[in-house]
Amino acid sequence: MSKSKIGFVSLGCPKNQIDTEIMLRELHEAGYELTPEETEADIVIINTCAFIESAKKEAIDNILDIAVLKDQYNLKGIIVTGCLAQRYRDEILQEMPEVDAVVGCGGLHSIVDAVKAVEQKQRYTCYAPIEEMPLGGSRIVTTPSHYAYLKIAEGCDNHCTYCAIPLIRGKFRSRDLDDIVAEAAELEALGAKEIILVAQDVTRYGEDLPGGVTLYSLIRAITDSTKTAKIRLLYCYPDKITDELVEEMRTNDRVLHYIDLPIQHIAEGVLKRMGRRGGRAAIEAAISKLRTAMPDIVIRTTLIAGFPGESEEDFAELRDFAAEAKFERLGVFPYSKEEGTPAALLPDQIDEQVKLDRAETIMKDQLMVNDQFAKAQVGKVFEVLVDDFDVVAEAYYGRSYMDAPDIDPKIYFMGKPGIKPGQTVHVMIDEVIDYDLTGHMVEP
């Protein structure tokens, strides 16, 4: 009997995408054919997110959409993996008869067994302990070859009161430094010009390892063992922005002057109820260190509006701070009440519409900040990593150091024919269109 064709749907963050890539590799090595078309698949694996309510809804909607293929095409099985699978376990099989197997986060390396069970028309579950799952592993990289994500740790020990990640992903565990460095070298050999370090909190890297390993020593080890790839940092916590890390970013020309620094709020009472470390002082100190050392740094942050007990005064303080801090990149989530988290039990839960209105208000304020920042780039020349050619815009597009993939704006530019994805070019910015910049290619 020929082996099944396997389709994949990967939802959520880049960390989840890496898990998908590891499963793809294990199935490929087991002899399964992989297909990007769900309509051609015999079995579809849906790797889910369950961080907030909207992510859970997206996961469930995808499961139901894929289930339609059982009637209309050749689909014989659906396997649900990832955070939704870990968090809701047997409830998925009980409440969604469309699903044939459920594999939690700790069962990542059991995916071949899950597929074999579904092929035999057997229902299958695996909830291996997340803390015992080996970190890392070979993968089929699904990002364009010129950039890649690199997960340096699993789990989280921060225990912010609104967050279910510690319940889902377990305790914080750093990957072995040599293992990470070896993978970075492999990614560069495959063509990666940009390597993006990710974890629930990259700034805690090494705290659980012997020998004084830290994030900045990891960065140095990666750049010493690779030749040209640039490094981008996502998901850093303000209280862990040390002088040593800032100095490494400032002096190491392979580290992009960009940082994802989710602060969530600024009012002391709200931060305390959130279980965030350091308070306003730590946030202001981190921003000051980064901007003093690197005046060109781009700081991306995330805020939560409508956290339980957030008063009008708290919200006004957050709004004023966001306007004054002028974050180059900013996103706002209305608070999502997640079962099993301490914040779900807090008094003074806020009306859903009020949460939405507050989030929208800050995003409207941010439009002016974004516009001012974008217009300040006109006339400047940036090194741009080319992503592709847009046939509708009839222009190439790519990203500068200011822009992380998928979440930040792009730079569109006119250039000579034959430019390929992954090339680095220099672009002078001519104007701003919405959030994006446009320009033309120039000689360096």
Salt bridges, closest charged atoms under 4 A:
ASP19 OD1 - LYS151 NZ 2.89
ASP19 OD2 - ARG169 NH1 2.94
GLU21 OE1 - ARG139 NH1 2.39
GLU26 OE2 - HIS109 ND1 2.51
GLU33 OE2 - LYS5 NZ 3.94
ASP42 OD1 - LYS76 NZ 3.41
GLU53 OE1 - LYS56 NZ 3.21
ASP61 OD2 - LYS57 NZ 2.92
ASP100 OD2 - LYS70 NZ 2.79
GLU154 OE1 - LYS151 NZ 3.16
GLU154 OE1 - ARG169 NH1 3.28
ASP179 OD2 - ARG175 NH2 2.85
GLU183 OE2 - ARG139 NE 2.68
GLU183 OE1 - ARG175 NH1 2.85
GLU194 OE2 - ARG232 NE 2.74
GLU194 OE1 - ARG399 NH1 3.22
GLU207 OE1 - ARG204 NE 3.00
GLU207 OE2 - LYS240 NZ 2.70
ASP224 OD1 - ARG220 NH1 3.71
ASP239 OD2 - ARG277 NE 2.72
ASP243 OD1 - LYS289 NZ 3.24
GLU247 OE2 - ARG250 NH2 2.73
GLU248 OE2 - ARG220 NH2 3.03
GLU284 OE2 - ARG280 NE 2.84
ASP296 OD1 - HIS257 ND1 2.80
GLU310 OE2 - HIS265 NE2 2.62
GLU310 OE1 - ARG358 NH1 2.68
GLU312 OE2 - ARG358 NH2 3.38
GLU317 OE2 - ARG280 NH1 2.79
GLU328 OE1 - ARG291 NH2 3.16
GLU338 OE1 - LYS56 NZ 3.01
GLU338 OE1 - ARG87 NH1 2.86
GLU339 OE1 - LYS56 NZ 3.24
GLU339 OE1 - ARG87 NH2 3.58
GLU352 OE2 - LYS355 NZ 2.74
GLU360 OE2 - LYS364 NZ 3.44
ASP365 OD2 - ARG319 NE 2.56
ASP371 OD2 - LYS375 NZ 3.05
GLU383 OE2 - LYS230 NZ 3.42
ASP387 OD1 - HIS146 NE2 2.80
ASP387 OD2 - ARG399 NE 3.45
ASP403 OD1 - ARG329 NH2 2.66
ASP408 OD1 - ARG300 NH2 2.59
ASP408 OD1 - ARG329 NE 3.83
ASP430 OD2 - HIS440 ND1 2.89
